Amino acid sequence: MSRAIRELRRSVSGYLFIMPSISIFLVFFFFPIVYTLFLSLHDWSGITPPNFQGLANYRELLHDHVFRMAIRNTIVYTLMFVPLVSTIPLLIAVALNAKIRFRNLFRLLYFIPVTCSTIIAAVIWKWVYHGDVGVLNYLLSLVGIRGRMWLGDPQVALAAIAAMSVWKLLGYYMVLYLAGLQSIPTHLYEAAKIDGASSLDAFFRLTIPLLRPVILLVVVIATIDSFKAFDAIYVMTLGGPMRATTTLVYQIYVAGFHQFRMGYASAMGFLLFVIVFAISVIELRVLRARFEY
Amino acid sequence: MFRPKERDEDTRKPDPRYTRREFLETTGKIGLGLGLGAAGLAGCAPAATPTPGALTPTKPAPTPTKVVPTPTTPPKVTVTHWIFPLSGDDTEFFNPLIEEFKKQEPNIDINIEIMSWTNRYERMMSAVAGGRAPDLAYLNGDNYCYFADLGGLVPLDDYLAGTDTLEDLLPGARDAMTWKGSFYVLPILQDASVNWWNLQMMEKAGLDTDPDKLPATWEEYEYAIDRLTVDANGKHPSDPGFDRDNVLQWGTTHGLLVFGTWHMFNPWLWQAGGDFLTPDMSKAALSTDSGREALAELVKMYDNYISPADLGGEYVINRTNFCEERAANVWGSGQGLLKQLRKDYPDLRFHVGPILKHKKRLAHGTVAGYGVFSQSKNVEAAVKWAMFVTNKENAIKWSTFFKYLPARVSAGEPVKELVGDPEYSRFIEETPYTSENLIHPLTNAIMQTIVPELQAAVLHRKSVEQALEDADAGVNRLLATYVSPPTD
């Protein structure tokens, strides 16, 4: 038997093992991206046959002020969402990593919103944010603060939705941080304590550097999540008021399913992929550094 | 390539263990063999044979008789019908109807699929784009048009020729389902978005609660809701010193975060004599005197008679505000609110008031019915079923069961009697003054273009004039992207 065939026989088992993952990747990730690119070069209503028109959709996007507004809103949303879900869950995870009473109960309570559907959470929060009968304005009134029309005010509506999203996903990122915290050897903290380090010193000089891979993961996932913001917006504000909460994905939805311009929506979708991919690569390069003790 | 460590073939001893590679190879061979075997068996399967044991008794050979040709039975077909739930259990209505239909058409099976209201347009579009459309579906007057324009729906004119269906439909329902001269959807309901009045609050405000004397013009309406808006000092918006930050009850309610303009703006626009597009539908027509008058009136409503909380609300919140008596009036809510009030707020005294008249007396009234998709492989059967469900007799049964207003003129009086609710009857009286929303393939997109501009005017970020000019510009850009296929 030739050497090449013997080599191939030895490799077959390896390929068979990775084939399911590769198939899933090709079918659910690679092919849709390629097909989206293909559609973005066409004018397609979704019913009549696609009509090739080259880069016309991309040229139109350059002059579409609603698209520019959607990108701006998405970036603002990301700048609000990512820092909050990168820091608050970390602090909660540090607190819940300590040996405190009812630790497991607190962990459960923080995780429950993660298990709830975004749609249900959005419907509930729509009432929480209600100007007259909402819980939020009521609680603020108890401490003498005048409530706002959270979803009806273009200046705060996006922040209100970001806050709801942070609340919803807090538990998820907390679990990631908890896993990272529990992989840090405790003898390092003991050594630091012996050397006279305070809790704050240990946190900033030990915990944060050693958690850097987890922080990187959280930041990348949170960035991707923020660029996909749609469900809560669809339920709570429908992109308003005055398009203040119209994000990129929401605009893709409007272009595809209400304007019946699947090609144009695909162009936006492909641009979204490029933007998220580029940001993820940048984040990976900037934040990747290993500290080992 | 996976490269295991090189070995010397001559000195290698056979590994007695069953390796992972051998396992995968064996499994692969067995799987391939089974697959080929199953395919082979399926291809070579013999024809069905009688069940062993089902012996037929022997009979004497029959006497040869003259052969008479028998009519061929049409093949059995299944019609898939998408509906969206209008009651707790829609099958309670459809199952007996299907049984009745089968007596007339025994070769047609009806498969009702109850789909969720959420994302129904998107699901229908995806189904059509993927070649998986149902045979027929429940369609609204402002969303069938896109499918019709691109040849996705079957025109029903030929099937209705010789029947009196079109003559028996309310004009609004008939016009709503006609696109470019062809009729596409058999209407089963026409709703009416009317004015609702809380009688207790009106009596307290000293207003006349006689059902025939409820506000009927813009001036009467504005007077009434001014009286119904009361601050903590008992003052009204028209009184000096009215404190908008301490209002105990609001005159009316309407959420600003809406999907489309049909309830929020359509009544004001049409009553002011305006419309969304020019008669030939080639350009936007909001920036006119009528449009400006309508938007100014809407802005006045929000500035004076509607809670600021409604800036972040929508339909469900409107209805709840009315039901919970936070507002004495709600405009633009259809017959669904009647069901909610009867069920959940039986003690609330209310009246359905007339649609207002200014230069015209007109408000929005959704029209819905059943349309047949061109992709259907059973068009004839689907049309038969649609015509059966929407015929006179079944239209009355439909409206009585679901408590939605009938689209047929002849069904009006019988349904009024059967439902027996005086407020429901008032709805039926208002339906001649309603119209479906803008009938255009891009209706939803046009709505989504206009709503932000209306919001900008209400929030005083733009003047009325600027908002309408920008709305027109946006709609014109949209219209320019859509090319309607030429009619044959």
Interface residues (C-beta under 8 A of the other chain):
Chain A: E7 L8 R9 R10 S11 V12 S13 G14 Y15 L16 S45 G46 I47 T48 K126 Y129 H130 G131 D132 V133 G134 M149 W150 L151 G152 D153 P154 A157 M236 T237 L238 G239 G240 P241 M242 R243 V254 F257 H258 Q259 F260 R261 M262 Y264
Chain B: M1 F2 R3 P4 R20 R21 L24 E25 G28 Y121 E122 M125 V128 A129 Y146 F147 L150 G151 G152 L256 L257 V258 F259 S307 P308 A309 D310 L311 G312 G313 E314 I317 R326 P441 L442 N444 A445 Q448 V451 P452 Q455 A456 L459 R461 L478 T481 Y482 P485
